[in-house]
C-alpha cells in the first residue's frame, strides 16, 4: 500500500529514515551513510515542514502494516525534486526503491513536470551508478554539503552533492 504521509507519521518516519541511513542498523543494507556521517539524517520537525508544504509530500510504502520505504517529492517550477528515497535495509534489492521512484516520476508527470532531479552525496558512487541505471544522468553540477545543524548529521570529512536529472 502506498499513501501520503500525515503529520502523525513524523515520529515513525524520522526513526525509519535515521535507522536506514545511520548507525549500526543501516549497515544491514547498502545505502548506509554511517562511514562518513555521524548523528541523524532527519528529525520530526523537518519532516513536519515537508509534510505541511503544499508543493511537497512524502510517499510511504507499507507491506501489510510495516513501513518499508518512503520518498519525498517536491514540485520545483517545471521540475520535480526527489529526495529521502529510503528503503528498509533488510528489504533493499527487492524493487521497493524502483517502485517508489516510478510513483514519484508518474506524480511529477501528472503535475506537469518535464524532469525529475535529485542530489546525492558525491562519495556515494555505487548509489549514483544505481540511479544512472534507472535513467538518471549525472549533470556534472555539484552543490556544497552545508548543514550547520547537527540534526542533519555530522560529517566526518568534507562532503558535496552531485546533481542527477532525468526526463519524464
C-alpha positions in Angstrom: 0.0 0.0 0.0 1.2 3.5 -0.8 -0.1 6.6 0.8 0.9 10.2 1.6 2.5 10.9 5.0 0.4 12.7 7.5 1.7 14.8 10.5 1.1 11.9 12.8 3.6 9.8 10.8 6.5 12.1 11.6 7.9 10.1 14.6 7.7 6.8 12.8 9.2 8.3 9.6 12.1 10.0 11.5 13.1 6.8 13.2 12.7 4.8 9.9 14.9 7.2 7.8 17.5 7.6 10.5 17.8 3.8 11.0 18.1 3.2 7.3 21.0 5.7 6.8 22.9 6.0 10.0 24.1 3.8 12.8 24.5 0.0 13.1 21.1 -0.9 11.7 21.9 1.0 8.4 24.9 -1.4 7.8 22.5 -4.2 7.0 21.8 -2.6 3.6 24.0 -1.0 1.0 22.8 2.6 1.3 24.4 3.4 4.7 26.0 6.8 5.2 27.4 5.8 8.6 31.0 5.7 7.3 31.2 9.4 6.6 28.3 10.9 8.7 27.5 10.6 12.4 24.3 11.6 14.0 20.9 11.6 12.5 19.8 12.3 8.9 16.5 14.0 9.7 14.2 14.9 12.6 10.4 15.2 13.2 10.4 19.0 12.9 11.9 18.9 9.4 9.6 16.1 8.3 6.6 18.1 9.5 7.7 21.1 7.5 7.9 18.9 4.4 4.5 17.3 5.1 2.9 20.6 5.6 4.2 22.3 2.5 1.5 22.4 -0.3 4.1 21.7 -3.0 5.7 18.7 -1.4 4.8 15.4 0.1 6.3 12.2 1.4 5.0 9.0 -0.1 5.0 5.9 2.2 5.2 2.3 1.1 3.8 -0.3 3.5 3.8 -4.1 3.3 0.9 -5.1 5.5 1.3 -2.5 8.3 5.1 -2.3 8.2 6.8 0.8 6.7 9.3 -0.5 4.2 10.0 2.6 2.1 9.4 6.3 1.5 10.3 9.1 -0.9 10.0 12.9 -0.7 8.7 14.7 -3.8 8.5 18.5 -4.3 7.4 20.5 -7.3 10.0 23.0 -8.2 8.8 25.1 -11.2 8.6 22.6 -14.1 10.8 20.0 -12.3 10.2 17.5 -9.6 12.7 17.2 -6.7 13.1 13.6 -5.5 14.7 13.2 -2.0 14.9 10.9 1.0 14.4 7.8 -1.1 14.6 5.3 1.7 14.1 1.5 1.8 14.4 -0.6 5.0 17.9 -2.0 4.9 16.6 -5.6 5.1 14.2 -5.0 2.1 16.8 -3.4 -0.2 17.2 -5.2 -3.5 13.5 -6.2 -3.7 12.3 -3.5 -6.1 10.8 -1.1 -3.5 13.1 1.8 -4.4 12.4 1.4 -8.1 8.7 1.3 -7.4 8.9 4.5 -5.3 10.9 6.2 -8.0 8.3 5.2 -10.6 5.5 6.5 -8.5 7.4 9.8 -7.9 8.1 10.2 -11.6 4.4 9.5 -12.5 3.3 12.1 -10.0 5.8 14.6 -11.5 4.4 14.0 -15.0 0.8 14.4 -13.6 1.9 17.7 -12.1 3.3 18.9 -15.4 6.9 18.5 -14.6 9.3 17.7 -17.5 12.2 16.5 -15.4 13.0 15.0 -12.1 16.2 15.8 -10.2 17.9 14.8 -7.0 21.2 15.4 -5.1 23.3 12.5 -4.0 26.5 12.7 -1.8 29.3 12.6 -4.4 31.2 10.0 -2.4 28.2 7.6 -2.9 29.5 6.3 -6.3 27.6 2.9 -6.0 24.4 4.8 -5.4 25.0 7.2 -8.2 25.6 4.3 -10.5 22.3 2.7 -9.4 20.4 5.9 -10.2 22.2 6.0 -13.6 20.9 2.5 -14.3 17.4 3.9 -13.6 17.9 6.5 -16.3 19.2 9.4 -14.3 22.1 11.5 -15.8 24.9 13.0 -13.8 24.7 16.7 -14.7 28.3 17.4 -13.6 26.8 20.0 -11.3 27.8 19.8 -7.6 26.4 21.6 -4.5 28.1 22.0 -1.2 27.1 19.9 1.8 26.3 22.9 4.1 24.4 21.7 7.0 25.3 23.5 10.2 22.6 21.8 12.2 23.8 18.5 13.9 20.3 17.2 13.5 21.2 16.6 9.8 24.4 14.7 10.6 27.9 15.4 11.5 30.3 14.9 8.5 33.5 13.0 9.3 35.1 14.6 6.2 34.3 17.3 3.6 31.3 16.3 1.5 29.4 17.6 -1.5 26.3 16.7 -3.5 26.1 15.6 -7.2 23.0 16.6 -9.1 21.3 13.9 -11.1 18.5 14.5 -13.6 16.0 12.5 -15.7 13.5 13.5 -18.3 9.9 12.3 -17.5 
